[in-house]
Amino acid sequence: MARILAFDYGTKRIGIAVTDPLQIIATGLDTIHPKDAIEYIKKYLLNESVEAFVLGDPKQMDGTPSESKQHAKGFATLLKKAFPAIPLHWVDERFTSKMAQQAIMQSGLKKMDRRDKDRVDTIAATIILQYFMETNRL
């Protein structure tokens, strides 16, 4: 089996998570700058097989697209253009950043480590990926 990559897209940072080859466990992989994303993924694909991308779908509380949706759609377009053979799935990302912050708070990390926004983005991507895996099990 191939892995699945998930992205928590932001204009300053993209959190990335990945499954194991059997697609059982979602793990935080990295946080990168959006301008480096396509090159990062190309390098990743040199060593790993990826069967799908999952992208957090930014929505308002009422389910309508948030202001950041246009940026996420732009990133989705770049992914589709650079990797046309890899399907892209959208997952509602409401509350993922809050859930990530709560997970960090409960982890026992020192106060300065809890403020690390890269960590929040990577954990949010992991939550997005875990949700996708749970809702798409055969």
C-alpha positions as CSV (number, residue, x, y, z in Angstrom):
1,M,0.0,0.0,0.0
2,A,1.0,3.6,-0.5
3,R,0.9,6.4,2.0
4,I,-1.5,9.3,2.2
5,L,-0.3,12.8,2.7
6,A,-2.4,15.4,4.5
7,F,-2.0,19.2,4.6
8,D,-3.2,21.9,7.0
9,Y,-2.8,24.8,4.6
10,G,-2.0,28.3,5.8
11,T,-0.5,31.3,4.0
12,K,2.5,31.3,6.4
13,R,2.9,27.6,7.1
14,I,1.6,24.2,5.9
15,G,1.4,21.4,8.4
16,I,2.0,18.0,6.8
17,A,1.0,14.6,8.1
18,V,1.5,11.1,6.6
19,T,0.2,7.6,7.1
20,D,2.3,4.5,7.5
21,P,2.4,2.3,4.4
22,L,-0.5,0.2,5.8
23,Q,-2.5,3.4,6.4
24,I,-3.2,2.5,10.0
25,I,-1.5,5.4,11.8
26,A,-1.4,9.1,11.0
27,T,1.8,10.9,12.0
28,G,3.0,14.5,11.8
29,L,5.7,14.8,9.2
30,D,6.8,18.5,8.9
31,T,5.8,22.1,8.7
32,I,7.0,24.0,5.6
33,H,6.5,27.4,4.0
34,P,3.9,27.4,1.2
35,K,6.4,28.5,-1.5
36,D,8.4,25.3,-0.7
37,A,5.5,22.9,-0.8
38,I,5.7,21.5,-4.3
39,E,9.4,21.0,-4.2
40,Y,9.2,19.3,-0.8
41,I,6.5,16.9,-2.0
42,K,8.5,16.1,-5.2
43,K,11.5,15.2,-3.0
44,Y,9.3,13.1,-0.7
45,L,7.8,11.2,-3.7
46,L,11.3,10.2,-4.8
47,N,11.5,7.8,-1.8
48,E,7.9,7.1,-0.9
49,S,4.8,6.1,-2.8
50,V,1.7,8.3,-2.1
51,E,-1.8,7.3,-3.3
52,A,-3.8,10.3,-2.2
53,F,-3.6,13.8,-0.8
54,V,-5.9,15.1,1.9
55,L,-6.4,18.9,2.3
56,G,-8.1,20.6,5.1
57,D,-11.2,22.5,3.9
58,P,-11.5,25.8,5.7
59,K,-15.1,26.6,6.7
60,Q,-17.0,29.0,8.9
61,M,-19.0,27.7,11.8
62,D,-22.1,27.7,9.6
63,G,-20.4,25.5,7.0
64,T,-19.8,28.2,4.4
65,P,-16.3,28.6,3.0
66,S,-14.0,30.8,5.2
67,E,-11.8,33.6,3.8
68,S,-8.8,31.3,3.6
69,K,-10.7,28.8,1.3
70,Q,-9.4,30.7,-1.8
71,H,-5.8,30.2,-0.6
72,A,-6.4,26.5,0.0
73,K,-8.1,26.2,-3.4
74,G,-5.0,27.8,-5.0
75,F,-2.8,25.2,-3.2
76,A,-5.1,22.4,-4.4
77,T,-4.7,23.7,-8.0
78,L,-0.9,23.6,-7.6
79,L,-1.1,20.0,-6.3
80,K,-3.4,18.9,-9.1
81,K,-1.1,20.5,-11.7
82,A,2.2,19.1,-10.3
83,F,0.8,15.7,-9.4
84,P,-2.2,14.9,-11.7
85,A,-2.1,11.2,-11.0
86,I,-2.6,11.6,-7.2
87,P,-6.3,12.2,-6.2
88,L,-7.1,15.0,-3.8
89,H,-9.7,14.8,-1.0
90,W,-11.1,17.6,1.1
91,V,-11.8,17.2,4.8
92,D,-13.6,19.8,7.0
93,E,-10.9,21.3,9.1
94,R,-13.1,23.2,11.6
95,F,-11.7,22.9,15.1
96,T,-8.5,21.1,14.1
97,S,-6.3,23.9,15.3
98,K,-8.2,24.1,18.6
99,M,-7.9,20.3,19.0
100,A,-4.2,20.5,18.2
101,Q,-3.7,23.2,20.8
102,Q,-5.6,21.1,23.4
103,A,-3.5,18.1,22.6
104,I,-0.3,20.2,23.1
105,M,-1.6,21.6,26.4
106,Q,-2.3,18.1,27.6
107,S,1.1,16.8,26.5
108,G,3.0,18.3,29.4
109,L,5.3,20.4,27.2
110,K,6.9,23.5,28.6
111,K,5.1,26.8,28.0
112,M,7.6,28.0,25.4
113,D,7.3,24.7,23.5
114,R,3.5,24.9,23.5
115,R,3.7,28.2,21.6
116,D,5.4,26.6,18.7
117,K,3.0,27.3,15.8
118,D,4.8,24.8,13.6
119,R,3.8,22.1,16.0
120,V,0.2,23.2,16.1
121,D,0.0,23.0,12.2
122,T,1.6,19.6,12.1
123,I,-0.7,18.2,14.7
124,A,-3.7,19.8,12.9
125,A,-2.7,18.0,9.7
126,T,-2.4,14.8,11.7
127,I,-6.0,15.3,13.0
128,I,-7.2,16.0,9.5
129,L,-5.6,12.8,8.2
130,Q,-6.8,10.7,11.1
131,Y,-10.4,11.9,10.5
132,F,-10.1,11.1,6.8
133,M,-8.8,7.6,7.6
134,E,-11.6,7.0,10.1
135,T,-14.3,8.1,7.7
136,N,-13.0,6.2,4.7
137,R,-12.3,2.8,6.1
138,L,-13.5,-0.1,3.9
